[in-house]
Amino acid sequence: MAYKISQECVACGACAASCPSNAINEGDIYMIDPKVCTECGTCFDTCPTGAVVKE
């Protein structure tokens, strides 16, 4: 998986709303499901806090 969501996540939901494969799930912070993620980078581009990082 090329992306993960760091502790900088404020759970705004922008990444989940933008994910075309619905790979992002809500929790205390959002999590990317590596089995569903296509590594398109949309979440990385959308996150307003920079919490989505490349691994």
Backbone as a chain_set.jsonl record, in Angstrom:
{"seq": "MAYKISQECVACGACAASCPSNAINEGDIYMIDPKVCTECGTCFDTCPTGAVVKE", "coords": {"N": [[0.852, -1.177, 0.0], [0.616, 2.174, -0.847], [-0.175, 4.419, 0.554], [-1.034, 5.788, 3.773], [-2.95, 6.732, 6.669], [-2.117, 9.156, 8.924], [-1.628, 10.049, 12.429], [-2.29, 12.671, 12.388], [-4.76, 13.016, 11.398], [-7.961, 14.498, 11.448], [-10.425, 13.484, 11.289], [-12.263, 14.478, 9.347], [-13.445, 13.498, 7.074], [-13.039, 14.056, 4.387], [-11.255, 12.598, 2.784], [-12.428, 10.036, 2.664], [-14.827, 10.613, 1.371], [-13.871, 11.298, -1.113], [-12.676, 9.04, -2.156], [-12.512, 6.816, -4.802], [-12.718, 4.051, -4.723], [-13.864, 3.345, -2.365], [-12.22, 2.667, -0.155], [-11.625, 3.687, 2.304], [-12.214, 3.792, 5.712], [-14.195, 4.856, 8.503], [-13.174, 5.681, 11.816], [-11.645, 6.221, 14.987], [-9.636, 7.677, 13.889], [-9.448, 7.943, 10.354], [-9.062, 5.021, 8.285], [-7.188, 3.302, 5.792], [-8.081, 0.667, 3.768], [-5.98, -1.752, 2.774], [-6.516, -3.85, 1.054], [-8.461, -3.013, -0.626], [-7.738, -0.558, -1.611], [-6.604, 1.252, -4.438], [-4.397, 2.725, -4.828], [-4.555, 5.266, -6.009], [-4.169, 7.901, -5.194], [-5.961, 9.963, -4.725], [-6.998, 10.479, -2.163], [-4.723, 11.454, -0.866], [-4.308, 13.844, -2.274], [-6.618, 15.202, -1.56], [-6.818, 15.508, 1.24], [-7.114, 17.891, 3.773], [-5.419, 18.372, 5.922], [-3.032, 17.13, 5.541], [-2.76, 14.567, 6.466], [-2.802, 12.16, 5.146], [-0.343, 10.114, 4.067], [2.491, 9.137, 2.072], [3.777, 5.883, 2.06]], "CA": [[0.0, 0.0, 0.0], [1.439, 3.357, -0.972], [-0.666, 5.493, 1.407], [-1.633, 5.488, 5.066], [-3.457, 7.924, 7.335], [-1.352, 9.362, 10.147], [-2.317, 10.566, 13.615], [-2.675, 14.054, 12.105], [-6.148, 12.965, 10.928], [-8.959, 15.143, 12.296], [-11.673, 12.779, 10.984], [-13.185, 15.362, 8.633], [-14.147, 12.697, 6.08], [-12.764, 14.474, 3.007], [-10.603, 11.507, 2.053], [-13.406, 8.967, 2.433], [-15.788, 11.091, 0.377], [-13.234, 11.401, -2.43], [-12.094, 7.754, -2.57], [-13.346, 6.156, -5.81], [-12.861, 2.616, -4.471], [-14.433, 3.174, -1.016], [-11.228, 1.94, 0.631], [-11.35, 4.394, 3.551], [-13.243, 3.546, 6.721], [-14.191, 5.764, 9.641], [-12.883, 5.192, 13.153], [-11.136, 7.38, 15.724], [-9.1, 8.337, 12.698], [-9.818, 7.13, 9.199], [-8.098, 3.977, 7.942], [-7.231, 2.845, 4.407], [-8.062, -0.791, 3.646], [-5.017, -2.054, 1.702], [-7.066, -4.849, 0.126], [-9.4, -2.328, -1.517], [-7.056, 0.632, -2.137], [-5.987, 1.124, -5.765], [-3.236, 3.609, -4.794], [-4.766, 6.323, -6.998], [-3.666, 9.163, -4.667], [-7.011, 10.968, -4.542], [-7.062, 10.823, -0.739], [-3.527, 12.264, -0.613], [-4.555, 15.165, -2.849], [-7.811, 15.801, -0.967], [-6.713, 15.724, 2.688], [-6.773, 19.283, 4.096], [-4.431, 18.467, 6.997], [-1.822, 16.403, 5.184], [-2.687, 13.338, 7.261], [-2.567, 11.011, 4.261], [1.081, 10.148, 3.726], [3.022, 8.025, 1.275], [4.629, 4.992, 2.865]], "C": [[0.893, 1.233, 0.0], [1.025, 4.481, -0.029], [-1.167, 4.96, 2.738], [-2.101, 6.806, 5.663], [-2.784, 8.026, 8.696], [-2.231, 9.887, 11.283], [-2.721, 12.032, 13.453], [-4.136, 14.146, 11.647], [-7.081, 13.612, 11.942], [-10.353, 14.576, 12.022], [-12.716, 13.672, 10.313], [-13.981, 14.62, 7.561], [-13.875, 13.062, 4.634], [-12.156, 13.339, 2.187], [-11.593, 10.402, 1.705], [-14.404, 9.362, 1.35], [-15.187, 11.114, -1.027], [-12.739, 10.067, -2.977], [-12.998, 7.024, -3.571], [-13.557, 4.665, -5.564], [-13.454, 2.304, -3.092], [-13.517, 2.371, -0.105], [-10.975, 2.554, 2.001], [-12.53, 4.253, 4.494], [-13.069, 4.478, 7.913], [-13.904, 5.022, 10.934], [-12.5, 6.399, 13.981], [-10.406, 8.295, 14.761], [-9.508, 7.439, 11.541], [-8.692, 6.15, 8.882], [-8.29, 3.588, 6.476], [-7.121, 1.327, 4.401], [-7.134, -1.154, 2.486], [-5.524, -3.072, 0.688], [-7.976, -4.208, -0.913], [-8.734, -1.143, -2.231], [-6.403, 0.342, -3.486], [-4.765, 2.029, -5.914], [-3.34, 4.744, -5.82], [-4.26, 7.69, -6.522], [-4.706, 10.241, -4.447], [-7.099, 11.412, -3.085], [-5.9, 11.74, -0.352], [-3.745, 13.696, -1.083], [-5.675, 15.913, -2.14], [-7.645, 16.201, 0.496], [-6.269, 17.15, 3.02], [-5.695, 19.431, 5.176], [-3.126, 17.761, 6.685], [-1.645, 15.109, 5.957], [-2.484, 12.09, 6.419], [-1.136, 11.132, 3.772], [1.461, 8.948, 2.878], [3.91, 7.202, 2.177], [5.971, 4.82, 2.202]], "O": [[1.838, 1.31, 0.786], [1.799, 5.417, 0.174], [-1.658, 3.835, 2.829], [-1.692, 7.876, 5.211], [-2.865, 7.111, 9.515], [-3.424, 10.134, 11.103], [-3.427, 12.573, 14.304], [-4.679, 15.244, 11.525], [-7.015, 13.323, 13.137], [-11.35, 15.136, 12.479], [-13.897, 13.633, 10.659], [-15.066, 15.058, 7.179], [-14.429, 12.434, 3.732], [-12.511, 13.151, 1.023], [-11.597, 9.893, 0.584], [-14.779, 8.542, 0.513], [-15.905, 10.968, -2.015], [-12.413, 9.978, -4.161], [-14.121, 6.652, -3.232], [-14.474, 4.071, -6.132], [-13.537, 1.141, -2.697], [-13.975, 1.497, 0.631], [-10.197, 2.01, 2.785], [-13.675, 4.544, 4.145], [-11.953, 4.841, 8.282], [-14.334, 3.884, 11.124], [-12.978, 7.502, 13.713], [-10.539, 9.518, 14.81], [-9.876, 6.283, 11.753], [-7.524, 6.411, 9.17], [-9.416, 3.549, 5.98], [-6.181, 0.764, 4.962], [-7.467, -0.89, 1.331], [-5.006, -3.142, -0.427], [-8.232, -4.796, -1.964], [-9.135, -0.778, -3.336], [-5.737, -0.679, -3.66], [-4.166, 2.098, -6.987], [-2.341, 5.135, -6.425], [-3.953, 8.551, -7.347], [-4.36, 11.342, -4.019], [-7.259, 12.601, -2.809], [-6.083, 12.694, 0.405], [-3.408, 14.648, -0.378], [-5.675, 17.144, -2.123], [-8.282, 17.155, 0.942], [-5.191, 17.58, 2.609], [-5.12, 20.509, 5.326], [-2.2, 17.794, 7.496], [-0.53, 14.605, 6.095], [-2.036, 11.065, 6.933], [-0.761, 12.122, 3.144], [0.84, 7.888, 2.954], [4.695, 7.738, 2.96], [6.83, 4.108, 2.722]]}, "num_chains": 1, "name": "protein.A"}
